[in-house]
Every structure is written in structure tokens, then in C-alpha cells.
Amino acid sequence: MTAAGWLAAVVAVALVATLPSWLPRAVVALRVRIFALVNGEEGVPAPGREVPAREFKRVYGHPAANGRSRGAALSDLFWYWLSPGPQVHQEHLEAGPRYDDVARTTRQILAGLSREEWTELVTRCTRRVLDETAGPHRPGDATSRTERTHAVRLRDLMMPVWAEVYYEVVFRAPCPRHARDLIVGNADDVVTALKCTGLRHMDRRDRLTAYLRDRLAHDPPPVPLPALLTDEERAWYLQGTFFNTAVVQMSEGMAHLLLALATHPEVQDRVPVNGTDGVGPADTDLLDRVISETMQHFPLFGVAHRITTGEIPREDGPALPTGSVLLFNYPEYQGSRALAADGFDPDRWLSDATRPTAHIPFGVTANRPCPARGFAVLTMRVAAEEVLRRFVLRSSAEHTRSLPSRGPCLLVPRTDAPAPAVRVRLAAMRQGDRWAAVPRSLAQLVLGSYMVWDARRQGLCRDYFAEASGGPAPAAPGRR
């Protein structure tokens, strides 16, 4: 072989060997450019040149920043991913009587449980799912499956928990297994498509819609559903608000929380288990601080878009005109990338002097905050405590906000933690996670580009509002 041939071979080997370190990031950058090309350049970034960080909350909370879908090409993409029924999804309804009716119903459903009832419900559902995963918790029983270390994907582990929780919150009855499977299938399909790791499967979503329509016809929930919606729209409302968004967001939030604990064992070891941390007086507020730190580093919301229905004045510069598409970037505003350099430090929340001021994990009060903001931290803490009572969490996977890997993790029983075996499995997990990102990033490039194009082609939001104005009819629901 010639010198040039040897050099080419060495370069090729080096490129292949280093693929995990550069290809996924390069593909993400390319995907962003393709998305902008296909979807069009629109929107005013916040924070950004026109809306600096110091004006973020004021602009976000301005009464004119209340348009939700109409007039933004970007809405076609969100409607595409959230169909069927995005036109009655609480986050995508325009301000008006229908939105007020839906939001009021959501508040009434969620307010039906006391803190004690939320605690009991989440504990019971978490315990049942853990029993299915690792066997009944029988400390000291050497034959129990709990005594073995289990490899799981944290998002997949948590999704059945929240499917059961929110079914019981809505219907005030235990969740049948077949209903749980339908809810998990729908929620997993939605979030998988959102992350561009798989295409949508509308049959999974349609099966849940059919189940909910039948359930509402024969045994409706105790809280009356929005009167301004049709029977089918009521099924879509429940599917979108509770069995899509609520299940997905809580599962993602728990995956981030548990993965943060798994990748920071020095923090996890301080969390009280059964009332003590094993060292000194229990730090009973530590887990709440861990939740705040996790949400600061890995906010559940990426970019929230709003369409201005009037001019919004600025402190220093021209007003934002009516019809502007504002892109409120949560990770950018909360300084997630800057925080990464400081490390994962729950103790920064002990003092006002070190606590981050740019912290909006549930949005801003003046502009459709998350309906679960009053009890989300409570229920996350309850679920995490139930997991930590039984297992030590360990992971060597990369922790990113989008979490396309679904959070690989080892559940190591507290009754027996074989350190050498765990270290070997963590080393294998680290390499597996790095190399899995290569084909996954390429799949995201292809599938994401296709779905952005298909969303623009179908134009669900555009056609819906055109029909309302006497224009062409929207695509048939079965094709959404």
C-alpha cells in the first residue's frame, strides 16, 4: 500500500473511531438548518436581540402575547404532532369562551384531590409499576426478583405510573390494564415523534380516542366535561391534555430527576431514605432542591411560541408589532448551558444569593402556566422517594434535555449492591450509549425532515382556520 493509501486508511479509521464524539452534534446542527429551510424562517427569539433576557418575563406575561396557533406556520408542526384533536388541546386553543371552558374543567379535575390523596395515589401507582418491573418488594427474601439489578429506560419505567395516576384523577376509578396500555402507547408515540426518533402511528392514537369515546358514552367522569365541545372533542380534550401532555411531561420530568440522581451519586447518597440519609440528621428538603436543580438544567419546555394580538412596547427599542411570532426559549433563558459549567449543585437553592432568578419551570403566571404547577413537585418527590426506598440508581449515559435515549439506568437493589458488577455494566452502558447516538441522530435527521415537510404539506392548523373563515376544509381526521 502506498503512503497515500496508508494515510487514507488511518484517517478513515480515526473518523470511524471518533464518530460518537462529533457526528451526533453535527447532525443536530444540520437538522436545525433543514427545519428552518423547510418550515421557513419565522419568529422573534426570546431571549434575543429584540427581546433581551431582562425583558423576557415582562414580554411573556404581556396581555398581547396571547395568540396561540392562528397565523404561525410553526403551528402546523405542533398540530401535526399532537393530532388528533389539536384544535381542542388546552395549549393550542385561542383565547375565548372555548379556552375558558376547557381551562376551567382542567382546574376542576385537578383540584379534586387533596395533597394527602395525591400522595397516596402516586405512591400506590409507583409501587405497582415497580412490582411489575422488579417483583414485589420483600426485603431479606433472597428469591425475590428485587434482589437483582435491573437495566431500564427511566422514561419507559415512569410512563405507566402517570398513565394510571391521571386515569384515576380523571375518572376517579382504578385504571384497567388495557386502558393503561392504550394511554402509554399513545403518549410514547407522541413523544417519540416529537423527538424525531420515530414516525407517528395514528392507529395507536385512534385506538385511545375510540376507547375514550366509548368510556364517556357509558361511564363519564364525575367532573362534567366542557359544554362547548362535541362528544368527539371531549375525548380529544382528555386525550390531549391528560393522556398526552400530562403523562408525557411527568414521565419526562421523572426521567430527568432520576437520571440526575443516577449520574450524581454523591447527591443521591445524601437523599434521606426511610427518614434518614445514614450519616446525620436527615436533610428533608434536599429532594425538593434536587427537583429545582434538575428543572433548571433540563427544563421540560423547550420553546413556547406565542403570536402577538397587539403591539407590545419594549423598554429600549421599537414595539413588537401585531402578528409577531415570539419564540420563548426556556433553556436559553434559564441559562442551562452556563449552569453546566458550575456542575449539578442542589445546594445553590439554599440561599437567595445563589438561587437562580431566571427559573420558570412551569411558565409564567400571566400566560397559560402549567396547570400542574401546584402539585407537580409534590408528586415527583413522592414517586422518587418510592423508587429510592427500593433501589440505588446508577447510570453512565449522557444526560441531555431532549433525552432521546429515554434515560438508560441500572436499578440496584438496596439489599445488595455488588459494586464490581455494577461498574462493569456502567462501562458497557457508557460505550453503548455513545454509539447508539450515531444511528439515532441519523434517523432523527431523516425522520424529522420528513415530518416537518409533511406537517407543512398537510397544514392542519392553516386549513382549520381557513375553514373557519369559509376557506377549504381541513384534512380528514384519519389522515392526521
C-alpha positions as CSV (number, residue, x, y, z in Angstrom):
1,M,0.0,0.0,0.0
2,T,1.3,3.4,-0.9
3,A,1.9,6.2,1.7
4,A,-1.2,7.9,0.5
5,G,-3.2,4.7,0.9
6,W,-1.9,4.3,4.4
7,L,-2.8,7.9,5.3
8,A,-6.3,7.5,3.9
9,A,-6.8,4.3,5.9
10,V,-5.6,6.0,9.1
11,V,-7.9,8.9,8.5
12,A,-10.8,6.6,7.8
13,V,-10.2,4.6,11.0
14,A,-9.9,7.8,13.0
15,L,-13.1,9.2,11.6
16,V,-15.0,6.0,12.4
17,A,-13.5,5.6,15.9
18,T,-14.4,9.2,16.8
19,L,-17.9,9.2,15.3
20,P,-19.8,9.4,18.6
21,S,-17.8,12.5,19.6
22,W,-18.7,14.6,16.6
23,L,-21.4,13.1,14.3
24,P,-24.5,13.4,16.5
25,R,-23.7,17.1,17.2
26,A,-23.0,17.8,13.5
27,V,-26.3,16.1,12.5
28,V,-28.2,18.1,15.1
29,A,-26.8,21.3,13.6
30,L,-27.7,20.2,10.1
31,R,-31.2,19.2,11.2
32,V,-31.8,22.6,12.7
33,R,-30.8,24.2,9.3
34,I,-33.1,21.8,7.4
35,F,-36.0,22.5,9.7
36,A,-35.5,26.3,9.2
37,L,-35.3,25.8,5.4
38,V,-38.5,23.6,5.2
39,N,-40.5,25.4,7.9
40,G,-39.4,28.9,7.0
41,E,-37.6,31.5,9.0
42,E,-40.1,33.0,11.4
43,G,-40.2,34.2,14.9
44,V,-38.6,36.6,17.3
45,P,-36.2,34.7,19.6
46,A,-36.6,35.5,23.3
47,P,-34.1,36.0,24.8
48,G,-32.5,37.6,21.8
49,R,-31.7,40.9,20.2
50,E,-35.3,42.2,20.2
51,V,-36.3,40.6,23.5
52,P,-33.3,40.5,25.8
53,A,-33.3,38.3,28.9
54,R,-34.2,41.2,31.2
55,E,-37.5,41.7,29.3
56,F,-38.3,38.0,28.9
57,K,-40.9,37.7,31.7
58,R,-42.5,41.1,31.0
59,V,-43.0,40.3,27.3
60,Y,-44.1,36.8,28.0
61,G,-46.7,38.0,30.5
62,H,-48.0,40.9,28.4
63,P,-51.7,40.6,27.6
64,A,-51.0,40.9,23.9
65,A,-48.7,37.8,23.9
66,N,-51.8,35.6,24.0
67,G,-52.2,34.2,20.4
68,R,-51.6,30.5,20.4
69,S,-51.9,29.0,16.9
70,R,-53.5,31.1,14.3
71,G,-51.2,32.9,12.0
72,A,-47.9,31.0,12.6
73,A,-46.6,28.4,10.2
74,L,-44.9,26.8,13.1
75,S,-48.3,25.8,14.5
76,D,-48.8,23.4,11.6
77,L,-45.9,21.3,13.1
78,F,-47.2,21.2,16.6
79,W,-50.7,20.4,15.5
80,Y,-49.3,17.6,13.3
81,W,-47.5,16.0,16.3
82,L,-50.4,16.5,18.7
83,S,-53.2,15.3,16.5
84,P,-55.9,14.0,16.7
85,G,-57.7,16.9,18.3
86,P,-55.0,19.6,18.5
87,Q,-57.7,22.3,17.9
88,V,-59.1,21.5,21.4
89,H,-55.8,20.9,23.1
90,Q,-55.7,23.4,26.0
91,E,-52.3,24.7,25.0
92,H,-53.4,25.4,21.4
93,L,-56.9,26.9,21.9
94,E,-57.1,30.6,21.1
95,A,-58.3,32.8,23.9
96,G,-62.1,32.9,24.2
97,P,-65.1,31.0,25.5
98,R,-63.9,27.5,24.4
99,Y,-60.5,28.0,26.0
100,D,-62.1,29.4,29.2
101,D,-64.4,26.3,29.4
102,V,-61.5,23.9,28.8
103,A,-59.2,25.5,31.3
104,R,-61.9,25.7,34.0
105,T,-62.6,22.0,33.5
106,T,-58.9,21.1,33.8
107,R,-58.6,23.1,37.1
108,Q,-61.7,21.4,38.5
109,I,-60.4,17.9,37.7
110,L,-57.0,18.5,39.2
111,A,-58.5,20.2,42.3
112,G,-60.5,17.1,43.2
113,L,-57.6,15.6,45.2
114,S,-56.1,16.8,48.4
115,R,-52.3,16.7,48.9
116,E,-52.8,13.5,51.0
117,E,-54.8,11.9,48.2
118,W,-52.2,12.8,45.6
119,T,-49.5,11.3,47.8
120,E,-51.5,8.1,48.3
121,L,-52.3,7.8,44.6
122,V,-48.8,8.4,43.3
123,T,-47.3,6.0,46.0
124,R,-49.7,3.3,45.1
125,C,-49.2,3.5,41.3
126,T,-45.4,3.8,41.6
127,R,-45.3,0.8,43.8
128,R,-47.4,-1.3,41.5
129,V,-45.3,-0.5,38.4
130,L,-42.1,-1.2,40.3
131,D,-43.5,-4.5,41.4
132,E,-44.2,-5.4,37.8
133,T,-40.6,-4.4,36.9
134,A,-38.6,-6.0,39.7
135,G,-41.1,-8.2,41.6
136,P,-42.8,-7.5,44.9
137,H,-40.6,-5.7,47.5
138,R,-39.7,-8.3,50.1
139,P,-36.5,-7.2,51.9
140,G,-34.4,-10.2,53.0
141,D,-36.0,-12.7,50.7
142,A,-33.1,-14.0,48.6
143,T,-35.5,-15.4,46.0
144,S,-37.2,-12.1,45.2
145,R,-36.6,-10.6,41.8
146,T,-36.0,-7.3,43.6
147,E,-32.6,-8.7,44.7
148,R,-31.3,-8.5,41.1
149,T,-30.0,-5.4,39.3
150,H,-32.3,-4.3,36.5
151,A,-31.5,-2.3,33.4
152,V,-34.3,0.1,32.5
153,R,-35.2,3.2,30.4
154,L,-36.4,5.7,33.0
155,R,-39.0,7.3,30.8
156,D,-40.4,3.9,29.9
157,L,-40.4,2.9,33.5
158,M,-42.3,6.1,34.6
159,M,-44.9,6.3,31.8
160,P,-47.2,3.6,33.1
161,V,-47.1,5.2,36.6
162,W,-48.5,8.5,35.2
163,A,-50.9,6.8,32.9
164,E,-52.5,5.1,36.0
165,V,-52.3,8.3,38.0
166,Y,-54.1,10.6,35.5
167,Y,-56.7,8.0,34.6
168,E,-57.7,7.8,38.2
169,V,-57.6,11.6,38.6
170,V,-60.0,12.0,35.6
171,F,-62.3,9.0,36.2
172,R,-61.9,8.6,39.9
173,A,-61.6,4.8,39.4
174,P,-58.6,2.4,39.1
175,C,-57.0,2.3,35.7
176,P,-57.7,-1.1,33.8
177,R,-54.6,-2.6,32.4
178,H,-55.9,-2.4,28.8
179,A,-56.6,1.3,29.2
180,R,-53.1,1.9,30.7
181,D,-51.6,0.2,27.6
182,L,-53.6,2.4,25.3
183,I,-52.6,5.5,27.2
184,V,-48.9,4.5,27.2
185,G,-49.0,3.6,23.5
186,N,-50.4,7.0,22.7
187,A,-48.1,9.0,24.9
188,D,-45.0,7.1,23.8
189,D,-45.9,7.6,20.1
190,V,-46.4,11.3,20.6
191,V,-43.1,11.9,22.4
192,T,-41.2,9.6,20.1
193,A,-42.4,11.6,17.1
194,L,-41.7,14.9,18.8
195,K,-38.1,13.8,19.3
196,C,-37.9,12.6,15.7
197,T,-36.8,9.1,16.8
198,G,-39.8,7.5,15.1
199,L,-42.7,8.3,12.8
200,R,-46.2,8.8,14.1
201,H,-48.5,5.8,14.4
202,M,-52.0,7.2,14.2
203,D,-53.6,3.8,14.8
204,R,-52.3,3.9,18.3
205,R,-53.8,7.3,18.9
206,D,-57.1,6.4,17.2
207,R,-57.5,3.4,19.5
208,L,-57.2,5.6,22.5
209,T,-59.7,8.0,21.1
210,A,-62.2,5.2,20.4
211,Y,-61.8,3.9,23.9
212,L,-62.4,7.3,25.5
213,R,-65.4,8.0,23.3
214,D,-66.9,4.7,24.5
215,R,-66.0,5.4,28.1
216,L,-67.5,8.8,28.0
217,A,-70.7,7.5,26.4
218,H,-71.3,4.8,29.1
219,D,-69.5,5.9,32.2
220,P,-68.4,9.6,32.1
221,P,-66.1,11.1,34.8
222,P,-67.7,12.9,37.8
223,V,-66.5,16.3,36.7
224,P,-68.6,17.5,33.7
225,L,-66.5,17.9,30.6
226,P,-66.5,21.2,28.6
227,A,-70.1,22.0,27.4
228,L,-68.9,23.9,24.4
229,L,-67.2,20.8,22.9
230,T,-68.7,18.0,20.9
231,D,-68.6,14.4,22.1
232,E,-65.6,13.6,19.9
233,E,-63.9,16.9,21.0
234,R,-64.3,15.9,24.7
235,A,-62.5,12.6,24.0
236,W,-59.8,14.6,22.2
237,Y,-59.6,17.1,25.1
238,L,-59.0,14.3,27.6
239,Q,-56.5,12.6,25.3
240,G,-54.5,15.7,24.6
241,T,-54.5,17.4,28.0
242,F,-54.3,14.4,30.4
243,F,-53.3,11.3,28.5
244,N,-50.8,13.0,26.2
245,T,-49.3,16.2,27.7
246,A,-49.7,15.3,31.4
247,V,-48.4,11.7,31.0
248,V,-45.5,12.8,28.7
249,Q,-44.4,15.8,30.8
250,M,-44.5,14.0,34.1
251,S,-42.7,10.9,32.7
252,E,-40.0,13.1,31.1
253,G,-39.7,15.1,34.3
254,M,-39.3,12.0,36.4
255,A,-36.8,10.5,33.9
256,H,-34.7,13.7,34.2
257,L,-34.9,13.7,38.0
258,L,-34.0,10.0,38.4
259,L,-31.2,10.3,35.8
260,A,-29.8,13.3,37.6
261,L,-29.6,11.3,40.8
262,A,-28.2,8.3,39.0
263,T,-25.4,10.3,37.4
264,H,-24.6,12.2,40.6
265,P,-24.2,9.5,43.2
266,E,-22.7,12.0,45.7
267,V,-26.1,13.8,45.7
268,Q,-28.2,10.7,45.7
269,D,-26.3,9.3,48.7
270,R,-27.4,12.3,50.7
271,V,-31.1,11.9,49.9
272,P,-32.9,10.6,53.0
273,V,-34.2,7.0,52.6
274,N,-36.8,5.8,55.1
275,G,-36.3,9.0,57.1
276,T,-32.5,9.1,57.3
277,D,-29.5,9.6,55.0
278,G,-27.5,7.2,57.0
279,V,-24.9,9.8,58.0
280,G,-26.5,12.5,60.2
281,P,-29.8,14.4,60.6
282,A,-31.9,13.9,57.5
283,D,-32.0,16.8,55.0
284,T,-35.7,16.5,54.4
285,D,-35.8,19.4,51.8
286,L,-32.9,18.0,49.7
287,L,-35.1,16.2,47.2
288,D,-37.1,19.3,46.5
289,R,-33.8,21.2,45.8
290,V,-32.7,18.4,43.5
291,I,-36.0,18.7,41.6
292,S,-35.4,22.5,41.3
293,E,-31.8,22.0,40.1
294,T,-32.9,19.3,37.6
295,M,-35.6,21.6,36.2
296,Q,-33.1,24.4,35.9
297,H,-30.6,22.3,34.0
298,F,-33.2,20.3,32.0
299,P,-36.4,22.4,31.6
300,L,-39.3,20.3,30.2
301,F,-40.4,23.1,27.9
302,G,-38.1,23.9,25.0
303,V,-39.5,26.7,23.0
304,A,-43.0,28.1,23.6
305,H,-44.4,30.1,20.7
306,R,-47.0,32.9,21.0
307,I,-48.5,35.1,18.4
308,T,-49.0,38.8,19.4
309,T,-52.6,40.1,19.1
310,G,-51.5,43.7,19.6
311,E,-48.3,45.7,19.9
312,I,-46.0,45.0,22.8
313,P,-43.9,48.0,23.9
314,R,-40.3,47.5,24.7
315,E,-38.1,49.2,27.3
316,D,-35.4,50.1,24.8
317,G,-36.4,49.9,21.1
318,P,-39.3,49.8,18.8
319,A,-42.5,47.9,19.8
320,L,-43.1,44.3,18.8
321,P,-45.8,44.6,16.1
322,T,-49.1,42.7,16.0
323,G,-48.7,39.3,14.4
324,S,-45.2,38.7,15.6
325,V,-44.3,35.1,16.4
326,L,-42.5,35.1,19.7
327,L,-40.3,32.1,20.5
328,F,-39.7,31.9,24.2
329,N,-36.7,29.7,24.7
330,Y,-36.7,28.2,28.2
331,P,-33.3,26.6,28.2
332,E,-31.7,29.7,26.9
333,Y,-33.4,31.9,29.4
334,Q,-32.7,29.7,32.4
335,G,-29.0,29.6,31.4
336,S,-28.8,25.8,31.2
337,R,-25.6,25.8,29.2
338,A,-23.9,28.3,31.5
339,L,-25.1,26.3,34.6
340,A,-23.5,23.2,33.2
341,A,-20.0,24.7,33.8
342,D,-21.0,25.1,37.5
343,G,-22.0,21.5,37.9
344,F,-25.1,19.9,39.4
345,D,-25.5,21.7,42.8
346,P,-28.8,21.4,44.6
347,D,-27.4,23.4,47.5
348,R,-27.4,26.6,45.3
349,W,-31.1,26.7,46.2
350,L,-30.4,27.1,50.0
351,S,-29.8,30.9,49.7
352,D,-31.4,33.8,47.9
353,A,-27.9,34.9,47.0
354,T,-27.1,31.8,44.9
355,R,-30.6,30.7,43.8
356,P,-31.1,31.3,40.1
357,T,-33.6,34.1,39.4
358,A,-34.3,33.0,35.9
359,H,-36.3,30.0,36.9
360,I,-39.7,29.4,35.2
361,P,-40.2,25.6,35.2
362,F,-44.0,25.9,34.9
363,G,-44.1,29.0,32.7
364,V,-45.2,32.5,33.8
365,T,-48.5,33.0,35.7
366,A,-49.8,35.6,33.3
367,N,-49.6,33.4,30.2
368,R,-51.0,29.9,30.5
369,P,-48.8,28.4,33.2
370,C,-48.7,24.6,33.5
371,P,-51.9,23.5,35.3
372,A,-49.9,21.0,37.4
373,R,-47.6,23.7,38.9
374,G,-49.3,23.4,42.3
375,F,-48.6,19.7,42.8
376,A,-46.0,18.6,40.3
377,V,-43.1,18.9,42.7
378,L,-45.0,17.1,45.4
379,T,-45.9,14.2,43.1
380,M,-42.4,14.0,41.6
381,R,-41.0,13.8,45.1
382,V,-43.4,11.1,46.2
383,A,-42.6,8.9,43.2
384,A,-38.8,9.4,43.6
385,E,-39.0,8.5,47.3
386,E,-40.7,5.3,46.4
387,V,-38.1,4.4,43.8
388,L,-35.2,5.3,46.2
389,R,-36.6,3.3,49.0
390,R,-36.1,0.2,46.9
391,F,-33.2,1.0,44.6
392,V,-29.9,2.7,44.3
393,L,-29.8,4.4,40.8
394,R,-26.7,4.3,38.7
395,S,-26.1,5.5,35.1
396,S,-23.3,6.4,32.8
397,A,-25.5,7.6,30.0
398,E,-25.2,11.2,28.6
399,H,-27.9,13.4,30.1
400,T,-29.4,15.9,27.7
401,R,-32.5,18.0,27.8
402,S,-34.2,16.2,24.9
403,L,-33.3,12.8,26.3
404,P,-33.7,10.8,23.1
405,S,-32.2,7.7,24.8
406,R,-35.1,7.6,27.2
407,G,-32.7,7.5,30.1
408,P,-30.7,4.2,30.4
409,C,-30.2,3.4,34.1
410,L,-29.5,0.5,36.5
411,L,-31.8,-0.2,39.4
412,V,-29.5,-1.7,42.0
413,P,-31.4,-3.2,45.0
414,R,-30.6,-1.6,48.3
415,T,-30.4,-5.1,49.9
416,D,-27.4,-6.0,47.7
417,A,-25.2,-3.7,45.6
418,P,-22.4,-5.7,44.0
419,A,-20.0,-2.8,43.2
420,P,-17.7,-4.6,40.7
421,A,-20.6,-6.0,38.6
422,V,-22.2,-2.6,38.6
423,R,-19.0,-0.9,37.4
424,V,-18.7,-3.4,34.5
425,R,-22.3,-2.8,33.5
426,L,-21.9,1.0,33.7
427,A,-18.8,0.8,31.5
428,A,-20.7,-1.1,28.9
429,M,-23.6,1.3,29.2
430,R,-21.3,4.3,28.6
431,Q,-20.0,2.8,25.3
432,G,-23.4,1.6,24.2
433,D,-25.0,5.0,24.8
434,R,-22.2,6.8,22.9
435,W,-22.5,4.5,19.9
436,A,-26.3,4.4,19.9
437,A,-26.3,8.1,19.4
438,V,-24.8,7.7,15.9
439,P,-27.6,5.8,14.1
440,R,-30.2,7.6,16.2
441,S,-29.0,11.0,15.2
442,L,-29.1,10.0,11.5
443,A,-32.6,8.6,12.0
444,Q,-33.7,11.9,13.6
445,L,-32.3,13.8,10.6
446,V,-34.3,11.7,8.1
447,L,-37.5,11.3,10.1
448,G,-37.5,14.8,11.4
449,S,-37.0,16.4,8.0
450,Y,-39.8,14.2,6.6
451,M,-42.3,15.1,9.4
452,V,-41.6,18.9,9.1
453,W,-42.2,18.6,5.3
454,D,-45.3,16.5,5.9
455,A,-46.7,18.9,8.5
456,R,-46.3,21.8,6.1
457,R,-48.0,19.8,3.4
458,Q,-51.0,18.8,5.5
459,G,-51.3,22.3,7.1
460,L,-53.7,21.1,9.8
461,C,-53.7,24.5,11.6
462,R,-53.7,26.6,8.4
463,D,-56.6,24.6,7.0
464,Y,-58.6,24.6,10.2
465,F,-58.6,28.4,10.4
466,A,-59.2,28.7,6.7
467,E,-62.3,26.5,7.1
468,A,-63.5,28.7,10.0
469,S,-63.2,31.6,7.6
470,G,-65.0,29.9,4.8
471,G,-61.9,28.5,3.1
472,P,-61.1,24.9,2.1
473,A,-61.9,22.1,4.5
474,P,-59.1,20.5,6.6
475,A,-57.7,17.1,6.0
476,A,-59.8,14.2,7.2
477,P,-59.0,13.2,10.8
478,G,-58.0,9.7,9.8
479,R,-55.1,11.1,7.8
480,R,-53.8,13.3,10.6
